[in-house]
Amino acid sequence: MRPRTRFLAAFVVATLLMTIAGTIAQTQFVLAALAEVGAAANFADRLSMTGADLIGFAPLYGAIIAAGFLIAFGLAALATRFAKLPRLPVFAIAGGFCIWLILTLMREVFFGIPLIAGARTTSGELVQIACGVFAGIVFGLLSRERRGAAR
């Protein structure tokens, strides 16, 4: 696969992975917070609300993630190429840092209010960042050059 095609395919997979995992996680954190104040949600409710968020919330979150990952993974690719830094840790850090920065900037722009409801707690934010780290690792693995592959 040509480098640009490989980069694009890896980018799409990592962005979709982060968007889906981040959306599911944020929904579950919101439901957990509701349960703390006495709102009951059974498995069917959880499934329904998660599906609704994947349809209604994920497209916008995914667009924001895509914009961030485009910059983060582009810079990470330059770092691995020119500074000869190890690939997977660099992309893992880029993915996690990107999500942390997105959440931080959203909070700053909107007067201290976290827009991602499931990231209003430290644990919720850490789960979002962990999803970003995982997406960065996936990107790093999928976008790497295959040695000895037929052209």
C-alpha positions in Angstrom: 0.0 0.0 0.0 1.3 3.4 -0.9 2.4 5.6 2.1 -0.4 8.2 1.6 -3.0 5.6 1.3 -1.7 3.7 4.4 -1.6 7.0 6.4 -5.2 7.9 5.3 -6.5 4.4 6.1 -4.8 4.4 9.5 -6.1 7.9 10.2 -9.7 6.9 9.4 -9.5 3.8 11.6 -7.9 5.6 14.5 -10.4 8.5 14.3 -13.4 6.1 14.1 -12.0 4.0 17.0 -11.5 7.1 19.2 -14.9 8.5 18.3 -16.8 5.3 19.0 -14.9 4.4 22.2 -15.0 8.0 23.5 -18.7 8.3 22.8 -19.5 5.0 24.5 -17.3 5.9 27.5 -18.9 9.4 27.9 -22.4 7.9 27.7 -21.6 5.4 30.4 -20.1 8.1 32.6 -23.2 10.3 32.2 -25.4 7.3 33.1 -23.2 6.6 36.2 -23.6 10.2 37.3 -27.3 10.0 36.9 -27.4 6.7 38.9 -25.6 8.5 41.7 -28.5 10.9 42.1 -31.1 8.1 41.9 -32.0 7.8 38.3 -32.3 4.1 37.3 -31.1 2.9 33.9 -31.4 -0.8 33.0 -29.4 -2.5 30.3 -31.9 -1.7 27.6 -31.8 2.0 28.6 -28.0 2.0 28.6 -28.0 0.4 25.1 -30.6 2.8 23.8 -28.9 5.9 25.2 -25.5 4.7 23.8 -27.1 4.2 20.4 -28.6 7.6 20.5 -25.2 9.2 21.4 -23.5 7.2 18.6 -26.0 8.7 16.2 -26.4 12.2 17.6 -23.2 13.0 19.5 -20.5 11.0 17.7 -20.5 12.8 14.3 -19.6 16.2 15.9 -17.2 14.7 18.4 -15.6 12.7 15.5 -15.1 15.8 13.4 -13.4 17.5 16.3 -11.2 14.4 16.9 -10.4 14.2 13.2 -9.1 17.8 13.2 -7.0 17.3 16.3 -5.6 13.9 15.1 -4.7 15.4 11.7 -2.4 17.9 13.5 -1.2 15.6 16.3 -0.4 12.6 14.0 1.2 14.8 11.4 3.5 16.3 14.0 4.2 12.8 15.4 5.1 11.5 12.0 7.5 14.4 11.5 9.0 13.6 15.0 9.5 9.9 14.2 11.0 10.6 10.8 13.4 13.5 11.5 14.1 13.1 15.2 14.2 9.3 14.9 12.0 8.9 18.0 10.3 5.5 18.6 7.1 5.2 16.6 4.5 3.7 18.9 5.3 5.8 22.1 5.3 9.0 20.0 1.9 8.2 18.4 0.4 7.0 21.7 1.5 10.3 23.4 0.2 12.3 20.4 -3.2 10.6 20.6 -3.6 11.1 24.4 -2.2 14.6 24.4 -4.5 15.5 21.5 -7.6 14.4 23.4 -6.4 16.1 26.6 -5.9 19.3 24.6 -9.3 19.1 22.9 -11.0 18.7 26.3 -9.0 21.5 27.9 -9.6 23.9 25.0 -13.3 23.1 25.1 -13.4 23.9 28.8 -11.5 27.2 28.3 -13.6 28.4 25.4 -16.9 27.7 27.1 -16.1 29.5 30.4 -14.9 26.4 32.4 -17.8 24.2 31.4 -16.7 20.8 30.0 -18.7 20.2 26.9 -18.1 16.4 27.0 -20.4 15.5 29.9 -18.7 12.2 30.4 -15.4 14.0 30.9 -16.5 16.2 33.7 -14.8 14.1 36.3 -11.1 13.3 36.5 -11.8 9.6 35.8 -14.0 10.5 32.8 -11.4 12.7 31.4 -8.7 10.0 31.9 -10.8 7.4 30.1 -11.1 9.8 27.1 -7.4 10.3 27.2 -6.7 6.6 27.4 -8.9 6.1 24.4 -6.8 8.7 22.6 -3.6 6.8 23.6 -5.1 3.6 22.3 -6.1 5.3 19.0 -2.6 6.7 18.7 -1.1 3.2 19.1 -3.5 1.8 16.5 -2.5 4.6 14.1 1.2 4.0 14.7 0.8 0.2 14.0 -1.4 0.6 10.9 0.5 3.5 9.3 4.0 2.0 9.7 5.9 1.0 6.6 5.9 -2.7 5.9 9.4 -4.0 5.4 9.8 -6.5 2.5 6.2 -6.1 1.3 5.6 -6.6 -2.4 4.9 -3.3 -4.3 
